[in-house]
Amino acid sequence: MALITLTNAHLAFGHVALLDGADFSLEPGERVALIGRNGTGKSSLLKILAGLDKPDDGELQVQGGIQRYYVPQEPSFKAGATVFEAVSEGLAEVKELRERFERHDPADDLDHVQTRLEALDGWMWERRVDETLQRLHLNAEAQVDSLSGGTKKRVALAQALVANPDVLLLDEPTNHLDLDAIDWLGELLVNFKGALLLITHDRAFLDVVATRILELDRGQLRGYPGNFTAFEGLKQRELENEALANARFDKLLAQEEVWIRKGVEARRTRSVARVQRLQQLRSDRAARRDQLGKVRLEIDRGSNSGKLVAELDGVSKAYPGTGPLVANFSTTILRGDKIGLVGPNGAGKTTLLKMILGQLQPDSGTIRTGTNQTIAYFDQMREVLNPEATLADTISPGSEWIEIGNQRKHVMSYLGDFLFSPARANSPVKSLSGGERNRLLLARLFARPANVLVMDEPTNDLDIETLELLEELLQDYPGTVFLVSHDRRFVDNVVTSVIAWEGDDSPGLWREYEGGIEDWLLQRARARQIAAAANKAAAAAPAPAPVTAATPAKPKTKLSYKEQRLLDELPGRISALEAEQATLAALLAGTELYTQGAGRIQEVTSRHAAIDDELMALLESWEQLGARG
């Protein structure tokens, strides 16, 4: 039986129908991801399902006794509250029942209060809060006001988890979280026992968490089984079929319009039924909601910078009272490089980036920066936006025109490229949603000439289609890009290399890797496997006999013929396994596999995992034989 059912829901904002007869049901244990374009009403729908808002029309049914918990995009807390106090708010009902029971008010039905407390496991609520804080690595005594955005998001999630709801509703839960925290959250949600409905545009996260994709498109809700990768293939075929059907419809309508306008004789003999059909076709065409337009992204690339952007040689940086944020780091960055900076919050990404751009001097080492650099910044906190300014003044203060390269555009037309209607051009920035503000910030950024782009979390709140268009723009951009993002798929699709924090091994350690995040993780894992195999081989080797003048050192034992043959074959076998693993990874990332049945999916998944063990064994053999050969 469905936990929540929404039937024939209607919701309008002005003249735009956000929900247009939408239907939805959430079953126990489901993990549903709600996706759609910015401004289509996803957050409004989530609030309706949470019971915080109501639709204009339609029916919401909630199974009796279930508890829903909603975590907004930007959680708010009581001023001055500690983390323990904030998380305890998730148990507001339990705390109230405890207080009522302890007052022994004769007006209360104490038996009912006690039964409800036992059902909610309310006698030990303080222990539940402590256990949740430990699980989420939160300091109970810390002041919430002083926490970073990512840690505040953890506090909000802790509030929800301590309540142990039947239905968890999350709006953009990955915003402000770093890669490790996103991985942690994915594992947490996969193991969550209740039902889950979340809004997110992080495609890699969707692939991990979602069991069903729910798309809000032109007022309708459409469900697709599986994760986001499976959805992409299904959606592409659906859009192609829709475009074909619309083209056939439009052709038929055009033919009927020609017929109705024929000469006098044709009008005398025309069929009444055919005229009625034409009227119905016109009505259907007027009611049809075409697919939403696409953002058109262009950027003023400015003049070329010098070939060298920055050269760092052995630079280090630390602040008083902290360990080194950057230690002995060297790199050379050239025009056209697209660099991803990857690391947990607080690791020093901003410090390293400022040194690369010549805005911060190192404690030691040297930095040489290039010439003719024009830098444009995308600020994740949107601090460059004046909430009282209009959209038009934000883009082009004091002028109706903007220059993009050699092209001159009216500000209304330019805002239209970013899906802002002329009617909204004079609206204040504060009236925009989070996704719309990000779109406006992109519009402002791209209206200024730059040959170096610094993009700090540009993906927050952007819909998936805009993300994909932004990826294409950055791939084709001839200038230099520095990208700070925790969206794994976006980074992998844009950058040519990553500078990754590896301070777990040594404080302030940063290393540069070719490729994206997946390439970095693979190269790092392989390097650690080899190092571990070498250490194991060294530990297993007997200690060398002491060398004296009278006793010459014992020569190494030569490899047998069989061992030498194995050593010669190992590189080829390792390469073959790596190629097989890459093929299987491509299958898992595609859509065709998910149409071949559960047995085939399990076969591919198991084989992909087994190759790791085989590679490890071969690498260990290679190290051991190589040490002797």
Secondary structure, DSSP 4 states (H G I P E B T S, - for coil): --SEEEEEEEEEETTEEEEEEEEEEE-TT-EEEEE--TTSSHHHHHHHHHTSS--SEEEEEE-TT--EEEE-SS----TT-BHHHHHHGGGHHHHHHHHHHHHT-TTS-HHHHHHHHHHTTGGGHHHHHHHHHHHTT--TTSBGGGS-HHHHHHHHHHHHHHH--SEEEEESTTTT--HHHHHHHHHHHHT-SSEEEEE---HHHHHHH-SEEEEEETTEEEEEES-HHHHHHHHHHHHHHHHHHHHHHHHHHHHHHHHHTS-HHHHHH--HHHHHHHHHHHHHHHH--PPPPPP-------SPPPSEEEEEEEEEEE-TTS-EEEEEEEEEEETT-EEEEE--TTSSHHHHHHHHTTSS--SEEEEEE-SS--EEEE-TT-TTS-TTSBHHHHHSTT-SEEEETTEEEEHHHHHHHTT--GGGTTSBGGGS-HHHHHHHHHHHHHTS--SEEEEESTTTT--HHHHHHHHHHHHH--SEEEEE---HHHHHHH-SEEEEE-TTTSTT-EEEEES-HHHHHHHHHHHHHHHHHHHHHHHHSPPPPPP-SSSPPPPPPPPPHHHHHHHHHHHHHHHHHHHHHHHHHHHHHSSGGGGS-HHHHHHHHHHHHHHHHHHHHHHHHHHHHHHH-
